[in-house]
Amino acid sequence: MLSGKVALITGAARGQGRSHAVRLAQEGADVIAVDALTTPPWMTYEQAGADDLAETVRLVEKEGRRIVARQADVRDFAALDAAVAEGAAELGGVDIVCANAGIFPPGALTWEIDPGQWRDVVDVNLTGVFHTVKAAIPHLLERGPGGSIVLTSSGAALISGSHFADYSAAKAALLSLNRTLAYELAPHFIRCNAICPTSVDTPMIHNDNLYRMLRPDLAEPGRDDIKAPFREKNLLPVPWIEPGDVSNAVVWLASEQARYITGVTLPVDAGNALKC
């Protein structure tokens, strides 16, 4: 379906990013994989490391595709721009962009959020996406006409709630950026769409901090203990979806099957937006 295409993926070392890399490779795409491989000091769960990115490389190569993997923080435009340029030069360009890199903060009431944490969350989840498309679009234009950009927003951009104002605000802003990019890139037949997943089975939700927040009644809550509160958030009776469920949507949006789909917000959310 995507033979001969080159896909840039940020946050590619594990989770949704790794899943996107493998699925796109299975469909014939080569991959530029970028990840920061660092953890902000305030975070309550460990971010991906070098071994994780190496595993993504192994899995893509197992599918018979080429991959260029680089460490670059999406907050650092110069480093990201260089990584994208190196990957494009080695693989022949860029056709698909998955602006996937994101971080999830510990929950706090809005007025209790540390300003440094706010900046980090917005810098990664919003400004990092701007940096990604800014670095990639010249390569799409050179390669074109045509191309696909998929921004990873969140179900948190579509519903109201408490304790994650920094995350929700950044993810909601992506929906506006998505529409603007769709307008600006349409003359070049480059499409831009946003995906809003519900909770996904990755370390972003499976960590001790979130477990304790959801089940303060238990001394040491675990994975099974938080299934019920997560399930209550979705219309379909599942607590979370798999990374591959999001990757399937990415593949479709990147393919010719979605050639006239642009500027849309696509919930992959088990009915979360309706339930909430």
C-alpha positions as CSV (number, residue, x, y, z in Angstrom):
1,M,0.0,0.0,0.0
2,L,2.9,2.4,0.8
3,S,5.7,0.9,-1.2
4,G,8.4,3.4,-2.1
5,K,7.2,5.9,0.6
6,V,9.3,7.4,3.4
7,A,7.7,8.1,6.7
8,L,9.1,10.4,9.4
9,I,7.9,9.4,12.9
10,T,8.7,11.2,16.1
11,G,8.5,9.5,19.5
12,A,9.4,6.3,17.6
13,A,11.3,4.4,20.2
14,R,8.3,2.7,21.8
15,G,4.6,2.8,22.3
16,Q,2.5,4.3,19.5
17,G,5.5,5.6,17.6
18,R,7.1,2.2,17.4
19,S,3.8,0.6,16.4
20,H,3.4,3.2,13.6
21,A,7.0,2.5,12.4
22,V,6.4,-1.2,12.2
23,R,2.9,-1.0,10.6
24,L,4.1,1.5,8.0
25,A,7.1,-0.7,7.3
26,Q,4.7,-3.7,6.8
27,E,3.0,-1.6,4.2
28,G,6.3,-1.0,2.3
29,A,7.5,2.3,3.7
30,D,11.0,3.2,4.9
31,V,11.3,5.0,8.1
32,I,13.0,8.0,9.7
33,A,12.7,7.4,13.4
34,V,13.3,10.2,15.9
35,D,13.1,10.1,19.7
36,A,14.4,12.3,22.5
37,L,15.5,9.4,24.7
38,T,15.4,11.7,27.8
39,T,13.0,12.1,30.7
40,P,12.1,15.5,32.2
41,P,13.0,15.5,35.9
42,W,9.4,16.1,37.0
43,M,8.0,13.1,35.1
44,T,6.6,10.2,37.1
45,Y,7.3,7.5,34.5
46,E,10.5,6.8,32.5
47,Q,10.7,7.8,28.9
48,A,12.1,5.6,26.2
49,G,15.9,4.9,26.1
50,A,18.5,4.0,23.5
51,D,17.7,0.3,23.8
52,D,14.0,1.0,22.9
53,L,15.0,2.9,19.8
54,A,17.3,0.1,18.8
55,E,14.4,-2.4,19.2
56,T,12.3,-0.2,16.8
57,V,15.2,-0.4,14.3
58,R,15.3,-4.1,14.6
59,L,11.6,-4.5,14.1
60,V,11.5,-2.3,11.0
61,E,14.5,-4.0,9.5
62,K,12.8,-7.4,10.3
63,E,10.1,-6.2,7.9
64,G,12.7,-5.8,5.2
65,R,12.6,-2.0,5.2
66,R,15.3,0.7,5.7
67,I,15.3,2.9,8.7
68,V,17.3,5.9,9.8
69,A,17.1,6.4,13.6
70,R,18.3,9.5,15.3
71,Q,18.2,11.0,18.8
72,A,16.6,14.4,18.7
73,D,14.3,16.3,21.1
74,V,11.3,17.8,19.2
75,R,11.8,20.9,21.4
76,D,15.2,21.5,19.8
77,F,14.4,22.6,16.2
78,A,18.0,22.6,15.0
79,A,18.6,19.0,16.1
80,L,15.3,17.8,14.8
81,D,15.8,19.6,11.4
82,A,19.2,18.0,11.1
83,A,17.8,14.5,11.9
84,V,15.1,14.9,9.3
85,A,17.5,16.2,6.7
86,E,19.8,13.3,7.3
87,G,17.0,10.8,7.0
88,A,15.6,12.4,3.9
89,A,19.0,12.4,2.2
90,E,19.7,8.7,3.0
91,L,16.2,7.4,2.1
92,G,15.3,9.8,-0.7
93,G,12.8,12.2,0.8
94,V,9.8,12.4,3.0
95,D,6.2,11.4,2.0
96,I,4.5,10.7,5.3
97,V,4.8,12.6,8.7
98,C,3.6,11.1,12.0
99,A,4.0,13.9,14.5
100,N,3.6,11.5,17.4
101,A,6.0,12.5,20.2
102,G,4.3,13.5,23.4
103,I,4.5,13.4,27.2
104,F,1.8,13.0,29.8
105,P,2.1,15.0,33.1
106,P,1.2,14.0,36.6
107,G,-2.2,15.3,37.3
108,A,-2.8,18.5,39.2
109,L,-5.4,21.2,39.5
110,T,-4.6,24.0,37.0
111,W,-3.4,26.5,39.5
112,E,-1.2,23.9,41.2
113,I,0.7,23.0,38.0
114,D,4.4,23.9,38.1
115,P,5.2,26.6,35.4
116,G,8.2,24.6,34.3
117,Q,6.1,21.5,33.9
118,W,3.6,23.5,31.9
119,R,6.3,24.8,29.5
120,D,7.7,21.3,29.0
121,V,4.3,19.7,28.2
122,V,3.3,22.5,25.8
123,D,6.8,22.6,24.3
124,V,6.8,18.8,23.5
125,N,3.1,18.3,22.7
126,L,2.4,21.5,20.7
127,T,5.6,23.3,19.8
128,G,7.3,20.0,19.1
129,V,4.6,19.2,16.5
130,F,5.2,22.7,14.9
131,H,8.9,21.9,14.8
132,T,8.2,18.5,13.2
133,V,6.1,19.9,10.4
134,K,8.4,22.9,9.9
135,A,11.3,20.5,9.4
136,A,9.4,18.0,7.3
137,I,7.3,20.2,4.9
138,P,10.1,21.4,2.7
139,H,11.0,17.8,2.0
140,L,7.4,16.9,1.3
141,L,7.2,19.9,-1.1
142,E,10.4,18.8,-2.8
143,R,9.1,15.2,-3.1
144,G,5.6,16.1,-4.2
145,P,3.0,16.7,-5.3
146,G,1.3,14.8,-2.6
147,G,2.0,13.6,0.9
148,S,0.3,13.0,4.3
149,I,0.8,14.5,7.7
150,V,-0.9,12.9,10.7
151,L,-0.8,14.8,14.0
152,T,-1.3,12.8,17.2
153,S,-3.8,14.7,19.3
154,S,-5.8,13.0,22.1
155,G,-9.3,12.3,23.2
156,A,-8.5,14.8,25.9
157,A,-8.8,17.5,23.2
158,L,-12.5,16.6,22.7
159,I,-13.8,16.3,26.2
160,S,-13.8,18.2,29.5
161,G,-12.1,17.1,32.6
162,S,-9.9,17.9,35.5
163,H,-6.2,17.8,36.5
164,F,-4.5,17.8,33.1
165,A,-4.9,21.3,31.8
166,D,-1.4,21.5,30.3
167,Y,-1.9,18.3,28.3
168,S,-5.4,19.0,27.2
169,A,-4.7,22.5,26.1
170,A,-1.7,21.5,24.0
171,K,-3.6,18.6,22.4
172,A,-6.6,20.8,21.7
173,A,-4.4,23.4,20.0
174,L,-3.2,20.7,17.6
175,L,-6.7,20.5,16.1
176,S,-6.5,24.2,15.1
177,L,-3.0,23.7,13.7
178,N,-4.3,20.7,11.8
179,R,-7.0,22.7,10.1
180,T,-4.5,25.5,9.2
181,L,-2.0,23.1,7.7
182,A,-4.8,21.5,5.7
183,Y,-5.6,24.8,4.1
184,E,-2.0,25.8,3.5
185,L,-0.9,22.5,2.0
186,A,-4.0,21.7,-0.1
187,P,-2.6,23.4,-3.3
188,H,0.3,21.0,-3.1
189,F,-2.0,18.0,-2.6
190,I,-0.5,17.4,0.9
191,R,-3.1,16.3,3.3
192,C,-3.1,16.9,7.1
193,N,-5.3,15.1,9.6
194,A,-5.4,14.7,13.4
195,I,-6.0,11.5,15.3
196,C,-7.6,11.6,18.8
197,P,-7.1,8.3,20.6
198,T,-8.7,7.3,23.9
199,S,-6.3,5.7,26.5
200,V,-3.8,3.5,24.7
201,D,-2.0,0.5,26.3
202,T,1.4,2.1,26.7
203,P,3.6,3.3,29.6
204,M,1.9,6.7,29.3
205,I,-1.0,5.2,31.2
206,H,0.5,2.1,32.7
207,N,2.6,3.6,35.5
208,D,2.4,3.8,39.3
209,N,1.6,7.4,39.5
210,L,-1.6,7.1,37.4
211,Y,-2.5,3.9,39.1
212,R,-2.4,5.6,42.5
213,M,-4.4,8.6,41.2
214,L,-7.2,6.3,39.9
215,R,-7.2,4.0,42.9
216,P,-6.2,5.9,46.0
217,D,-8.1,3.3,48.0
218,L,-5.4,0.7,47.3
219,A,-1.9,0.7,48.8
220,E,-0.3,-0.8,45.6
221,P,-2.7,-0.7,42.7
222,G,-1.8,-2.5,39.5
223,R,-2.9,-2.9,36.0
224,D,-6.0,-5.0,36.7
225,D,-7.1,-2.6,39.4
226,I,-7.5,0.3,37.0
227,K,-9.4,-1.5,34.2
228,A,-12.8,-0.5,35.7
229,P,-12.2,3.2,35.9
230,F,-10.7,3.3,32.4
231,R,-13.5,1.2,31.0
232,E,-16.1,3.6,32.4
233,K,-14.6,6.3,30.1
234,N,-15.4,4.5,26.9
235,L,-18.7,3.7,25.2
236,L,-17.4,0.4,23.9
237,P,-16.7,-1.9,26.9
238,V,-12.9,-1.8,26.8
239,P,-10.5,0.0,29.2
240,W,-8.1,1.0,26.5
241,I,-7.1,0.4,22.9
242,E,-3.9,-1.1,21.5
243,P,-1.2,1.0,19.8
244,G,-1.9,-1.0,16.6
245,D,-5.5,0.3,16.6
246,V,-4.1,3.8,16.2
247,S,-1.5,2.6,13.7
248,N,-4.2,1.2,11.4
249,A,-5.7,4.7,11.2
250,V,-2.3,6.2,10.5
251,V,-1.8,3.8,7.6
252,W,-5.2,4.5,6.2
253,L,-4.7,8.3,6.4
254,A,-1.3,7.9,4.7
255,S,-2.6,5.8,1.9
256,E,-4.3,6.5,-1.4
257,Q,-7.5,5.1,0.1
258,A,-7.8,8.4,2.0
259,R,-6.5,10.6,-0.8
260,Y,-9.4,13.1,-0.4
261,I,-9.4,13.2,3.4
262,T,-7.8,16.3,4.8
263,G,-8.4,18.6,7.8
264,V,-10.4,16.0,9.8
265,T,-10.3,15.1,13.4
266,L,-10.5,11.3,13.6
267,P,-11.4,9.9,17.0
268,V,-10.0,6.4,17.6
269,D,-11.6,6.3,20.9
270,A,-14.0,3.4,21.6
271,G,-16.7,6.0,21.8
272,N,-14.9,8.0,24.5
273,A,-16.0,11.4,23.2
274,L,-19.6,10.3,23.1
275,K,-19.5,8.8,26.6
276,C,-17.9,11.8,28.2
